[in-house]
């Protein structure tokens, strides 16, 4: 059952958490977190209802689990919001993001174990991990669906949030200024003019041109990254890894002119490598799930 609840967690934390809700949490932490927790509770109740319809069980205990999970989410997020302003450095914020997700997962497992909805032990968990790695783990159909759904959400929306935090120090500035959004070019031309006495005079001149451009909105770049990681996972699932080369070439062509900008080129390479690595790792995990 824990895979069902984990899927619901990722769904609420990444897909159903809009920018408006994030801004609302910043302005009014208590009300914003309460709204976010109610979304978690609602989704958990729906998922538990579907689980109960298929597998049965004590509905009261299942609903109590949904309420406890939503409550733990509120507490963990409240602590995170208190810590997020303590340090703005990238390593700190990255660690806070990963630690927050790890605590949510631990809380889900702990609550399900305490309520007797799942049985966990270190030895059983280790054995399951070994079987998963070896491709011998026996999946139930719906557990497999929930695992694949979780991988896709993390690979698209979740990784987008993570990379936004990880790469914020490398992102080009938003304002249009020299050495940020300027592409310079020089060429030599021969110019001819006629003097008052009718004689022709030629001279060599160097013409320097600068093209200023404004980058695409940040949301567009995020959606491109999400689509890129989704395609990487898909190509690995259908066992067409050579399609990754075509994907990389296509993405590079759309940004070719901007590579003249050193800062953008570095940001692009770091972002692409990081995004592709996440997509590849999750693609391998998805492949292990369907085997």
C-alpha positions in Angstrom: 0.0 0.0 0.0 2.9 2.4 0.6 3.5 2.8 -3.1 -0.1 4.0 -3.5 0.4 6.6 -0.8 3.8 7.6 -2.1 2.2 8.2 -5.6 -0.4 10.4 -3.9 2.4 12.3 -2.1 4.4 13.1 -5.2 1.1 14.0 -7.1 0.2 16.6 -4.4 3.7 17.9 -3.7 4.8 18.4 -7.4 1.8 18.3 -9.8 -1.0 19.8 -7.7 1.1 22.4 -6.0 0.7 25.5 -8.2 2.9 28.6 -8.2 -0.1 30.4 -6.8 -0.2 28.1 -3.8 3.6 28.4 -3.3 3.3 32.2 -3.2 0.3 31.9 -0.8 2.4 29.8 1.5 5.1 32.4 1.6 2.7 35.2 2.4 0.6 33.3 4.9 2.5 30.2 5.9 -0.2 28.8 8.3 -3.1 29.1 5.9 -1.0 28.1 2.9 0.3 24.9 4.6 -3.2 24.1 5.8 -4.6 24.3 2.2 -1.7 22.2 1.0 -2.3 19.6 3.7 -6.0 19.5 2.9 -5.1 18.7 -0.7 -2.9 15.8 0.5 -5.6 14.6 2.8 -8.2 14.7 -0.1 -6.0 12.8 -2.5 -5.0 10.3 0.2 -8.7 9.6 1.0 -9.4 9.1 -2.8 -6.5 6.7 -3.2 -7.3 4.8 0.0 -10.9 4.5 -1.2 -9.8 2.9 -4.4 -7.4 0.7 -2.5 -10.2 -0.4 -0.1 -12.5 -1.1 -3.0 -9.9 -3.5 -4.5 -8.3 -5.0 -1.5 -10.7 -4.4 1.3 -9.7 -3.7 4.9 -10.9 -1.6 7.8 -12.0 1.7 6.3 -11.7 3.5 9.7 -8.0 2.7 10.0 -7.4 3.6 6.4 -9.0 7.0 6.8 -7.1 7.6 10.1 -3.9 6.8 8.1 -4.8 9.5 5.5 -5.4 12.1 8.3 -2.2 11.2 10.1 -0.2 11.4 6.9 -1.7 14.9 6.0 -0.9 16.0 9.6 2.7 14.9 9.4 3.0 16.7 6.1 1.9 19.9 7.7 4.4 19.6 10.5 7.3 18.7 8.3 6.6 21.5 5.8 6.1 24.0 8.7 9.6 23.1 10.0 11.0 23.4 6.4 9.5 26.9 6.0 11.1 27.9 9.3 14.5 26.7 8.1 14.4 27.8 4.4 15.2 31.5 5.3 18.2 30.6 7.6 20.6 30.1 4.7 20.1 30.9 1.0 23.2 29.0 -0.3 22.6 26.4 -3.0 24.0 23.4 -1.0 21.8 24.3 2.0 18.6 24.7 -0.1 19.3 21.5 -2.1 19.9 19.5 1.1 16.7 21.0 2.6 14.7 19.9 -0.4 16.0 16.4 -0.4 15.7 16.1 3.4 12.1 17.3 3.3 11.2 14.6 0.8 13.1 12.0 2.7 11.2 12.9 5.9 7.8 12.7 4.1 8.6 9.2 2.9 9.8 8.1 6.3 6.7 9.5 7.9 4.5 7.6 5.4 6.2 4.3 6.1 6.2 4.8 9.9 2.5 5.7 10.0 1.5 2.7 7.8 3.6 0.4 10.0 2.2 1.7 13.3 -1.4 1.3 12.0 -0.7 -2.2 10.8 -1.4 -1.3 7.2 2.2 -2.3 6.1 4.8 -4.4 7.7 8.4 -3.1 7.4 11.7 -4.4 8.5 15.3 -3.7 7.5 15.9 -7.2 6.4 12.8 -7.4 4.3 13.5 -4.0 2.8 17.1 -5.0 1.9 15.8 -8.3 0.4 13.3 -6.4 -1.7 15.9 -3.9 -2.9 18.2 -6.8 -4.0 15.3 -8.4 -5.8 14.4 -5.1 -7.5 18.0 -4.6 -8.6 18.2 -8.2 -9.9 14.9 -7.9 -11.7 13.3 -10.8 -9.7 10.9 -8.7 -7.6 7.3 -10.0 -7.9 5.1 -7.0 -8.6 1.4 -6.7 -8.1 -0.2 -5.0 -11.1 -1.4 -1.8 -9.3 1.8 -1.5 -7.3 3.7 -1.5 -10.7 1.4 1.2 -12.0 1.9 3.3 -8.9 5.7 2.9 -9.0 5.8 3.9 -12.7 3.5 6.9 -12.0 5.8 8.0 -9.1 8.8 7.7 -11.4 7.2 9.8 -14.1 6.1 12.5 -11.7 9.5 12.7 -10.0 11.2 12.7 -13.4 9.2 15.5 -14.8 7.8 17.9 -12.1 9.9 16.8 -9.2 13.2 17.0 -11.1 12.2 20.4 -12.4 11.9 21.8 -8.9 15.1 20.2 -7.8 17.1 21.5 -10.8 15.6 25.0 -10.3 17.2 25.0 -6.8 20.5 23.3 -7.9 21.2 25.6 -10.9 20.0 29.0 -9.5 23.6 30.3 -9.2 24.4 29.4 -12.8 21.3 30.9 -14.4 21.9 34.0 -16.7 20.6 37.3 -15.4 17.1 38.3 -16.3 18.0 41.8 -17.4 19.4 42.4 -20.9 22.9 43.6 -20.6 26.3 43.1 -22.2 27.9 39.7 -21.8 24.6 38.2 -20.8 22.2 38.4 -23.7 24.4 40.0 -26.3 25.8 38.3 -29.4 28.5 40.4 -31.1 29.8 40.1 -34.6 32.5 42.0 -36.6 33.0 42.2 -40.4 35.1 44.2 -42.7 33.5 46.2 -45.5 34.8 48.3 -48.4 33.0 51.6 -48.7 33.3 53.9 -51.6 32.4 57.6 -51.8 32.7 60.4 -54.4 34.6 63.6 -53.6 33.4 67.0 -54.8 36.0 67.0 -57.6 34.5 63.8 -59.0 37.2 61.5 -57.8 36.3 58.1 -56.2 37.7 57.2 -52.8 37.5 53.8 -51.1 38.2 52.9 -47.5 38.2 49.8 -45.4 35.9 49.9 -42.4 35.2 47.4 -39.6 31.5 47.1 -38.8 30.6 45.7 -35.4 27.0 44.5 -34.8 25.4 43.5 -31.5 22.2 41.5 -31.4 20.3 41.7 -28.2 17.7 39.0 -27.4 15.4 38.2 -24.5 15.4 34.6 -23.4 12.2 32.5 -23.4 10.1 32.7 -20.2 11.4 30.5 -17.4 8.3 28.2 -17.6 9.1 27.3 -21.2 12.5 26.1 -20.2 11.0 24.1 -17.4 8.5 22.4 -19.7 11.3 21.6 -22.2 13.3 20.0 -19.4 10.2 18.0 -18.3 9.6 16.8 -21.8 13.2 16.0 -22.3 13.3 13.8 -19.2 10.0 12.1 -20.1 11.4 11.2 -23.5 14.6 9.9 -22.0 12.6 7.6 -19.7 10.3 6.6 -22.6 13.2 5.8 -24.9 14.9 3.6 -22.3 11.6 1.8 -21.6 11.1 1.0 -25.3 14.8 0.1 -25.5 15.7 2.8 -28.1 18.7 4.4 -26.4 20.1 5.6 -29.7 17.2 8.1 -29.8 19.0 10.0 -27.0 21.5 11.3 -29.5 18.8 12.7 -31.7 17.2 14.3 -28.7 20.4 16.0 -27.7 21.1 17.3 -31.2 17.6 18.7 -31.5 17.8 20.5 -28.2 21.2 22.0 -29.1 20.1 23.3 -32.5 17.4 25.4 -30.8 20.0 27.2 -28.7 22.9 27.2 -31.2 23.2 31.0 -31.5 23.1 31.5 -27.7 26.2 29.4 -27.3 28.3 32.5 -28.2 27.4 33.6 -24.7 29.8 31.9 -22.4 27.6 32.2 -19.3 24.6 30.8 -21.1 26.7 27.9 -22.6 28.0 26.9 -19.2 24.4 27.0 -17.7 23.1 25.1 -20.6 25.7 22.3 -20.4 25.4 21.9 -16.6 21.6 21.9 -16.8 21.4 19.5 -19.7 23.9 17.0 -18.1 22.1 17.2 -14.8 18.6 16.8 -16.4 19.8 13.9 -18.6 21.5 12.1 -15.7 18.2 12.3 -13.7 16.2 11.1 -16.7 18.7 8.2 -17.3 18.7 7.0 -13.7 14.9 7.1 -13.4 14.6 5.5 -16.9 16.7 2.6 -15.6 14.5 2.3 -12.5 11.3 2.4 -14.7 12.8 -0.4 -16.9 13.4 -2.5 -13.7 9.8 -2.0 -12.7 8.3 -3.3 -16.0 10.7 -6.2 -16.3 
